[in-house]
Amino acid sequence: MTMKISILRLAKDDLKEIHIHLSGFGEKPSEKFRESFKKFCTNVKDNPPMYGQYKYNPVYRKAVILYDYLIFYQVDEDNNTVKIYRVLHGKRNTENFI
């Protein structure tokens, strides 16, 4: 069953910051990141548990996409929705952001 994707406020803010940062390197990196994020959304809609649980807080799942960005999300089966909470670079200390 295909689920809906819900990008929560903090994740939207993260995506804006990532776009601004990557745009500083030209249009290609930002475009590639957008495509990678879209591919993640397409994949996770059809198979939400495909990515592993986040070891510091197993309530969340964590996906790694292009440029070592991490996507933290939860599967809300009651509402048939994948909720994306944060999109952060893997070099950041992510333990306290989720």
C-alpha positions as CSV (number, residue, x, y, z in Angstrom):
1,M,0.0,0.0,0.0
2,T,1.3,3.4,-0.9
3,M,1.6,5.9,2.0
4,K,1.4,9.7,2.0
5,I,4.5,11.7,2.8
6,S,4.3,14.5,5.4
7,I,7.3,16.8,5.7
8,L,7.1,18.5,9.1
9,R,8.1,22.1,9.8
10,L,11.7,21.4,11.0
11,A,12.4,19.2,8.0
12,K,11.1,21.9,5.7
13,D,13.5,24.3,7.3
14,D,16.3,21.8,7.0
15,L,15.6,21.4,3.3
16,K,15.6,25.2,2.7
17,E,19.0,25.5,4.5
18,I,20.4,22.6,2.5
19,H,19.3,24.2,-0.7
20,I,20.9,27.5,0.3
21,H,24.1,25.7,1.3
22,L,24.4,23.6,-1.9
23,S,23.5,26.5,-4.2
24,G,26.8,28.0,-3.1
25,F,28.5,25.3,-5.1
26,G,26.4,25.9,-8.3
27,E,23.1,24.5,-9.4
28,K,24.2,20.9,-10.0
29,P,24.7,19.9,-6.3
30,S,21.3,21.3,-5.3
31,E,19.5,19.6,-8.2
32,K,21.2,16.3,-7.4
33,F,20.2,16.6,-3.8
34,R,16.6,17.4,-4.8
35,E,16.5,14.3,-7.0
36,S,17.9,12.1,-4.3
37,F,15.3,13.4,-1.8
38,K,12.5,12.8,-4.3
39,K,13.8,9.2,-4.9
40,F,13.8,8.6,-1.1
41,C,10.2,9.8,-0.9
42,T,9.1,7.6,-3.8
43,N,10.8,4.5,-2.3
44,V,9.6,5.0,1.3
45,K,6.0,5.6,0.2
46,D,5.9,2.1,-1.2
47,N,8.1,0.4,1.5
48,P,8.2,2.5,4.7
49,P,10.3,0.1,6.8
50,M,13.0,-0.2,4.2
51,Y,15.4,1.9,6.3
52,G,16.7,0.9,9.7
53,Q,15.7,2.2,13.1
54,Y,17.8,5.1,14.5
55,K,20.0,3.5,17.2
56,Y,19.7,6.5,19.6
57,N,15.9,6.6,19.4
58,P,14.3,3.6,17.7
59,V,11.0,5.5,17.4
60,Y,12.5,7.0,14.2
61,R,14.0,5.4,11.1
62,K,17.0,6.8,9.4
63,A,17.9,6.9,5.7
64,V,21.2,8.1,4.2
65,I,21.0,9.9,0.9
66,L,23.3,11.9,-1.4
67,Y,26.1,13.9,0.2
68,D,25.7,12.0,3.5
69,Y,22.5,13.7,4.5
70,L,20.3,11.8,7.0
71,I,16.5,11.7,6.8
72,F,14.7,10.9,10.1
73,Y,11.2,9.7,9.8
74,Q,8.4,7.8,11.4
75,V,5.7,5.5,9.9
76,D,2.2,6.4,11.1
77,E,0.3,3.4,10.0
78,D,-3.0,4.7,11.6
79,N,-2.9,7.6,9.2
80,N,-1.2,5.9,6.3
81,T,1.6,8.5,6.4
82,V,5.4,8.7,6.5
83,K,6.3,11.7,8.6
84,I,9.7,13.3,7.9
85,Y,11.0,15.0,11.0
86,R,14.5,16.2,10.1
87,V,17.1,16.2,7.3
88,L,20.6,16.7,8.6
89,H,24.1,16.2,7.5
90,G,25.7,13.1,8.8
91,K,28.7,15.0,10.3
92,R,26.4,16.8,12.8
93,N,25.8,15.3,16.2
94,T,22.2,14.1,15.5
95,E,21.5,12.6,18.9
96,N,20.0,15.8,20.3
97,F,18.2,17.0,17.2
98,I,15.5,14.3,17.1
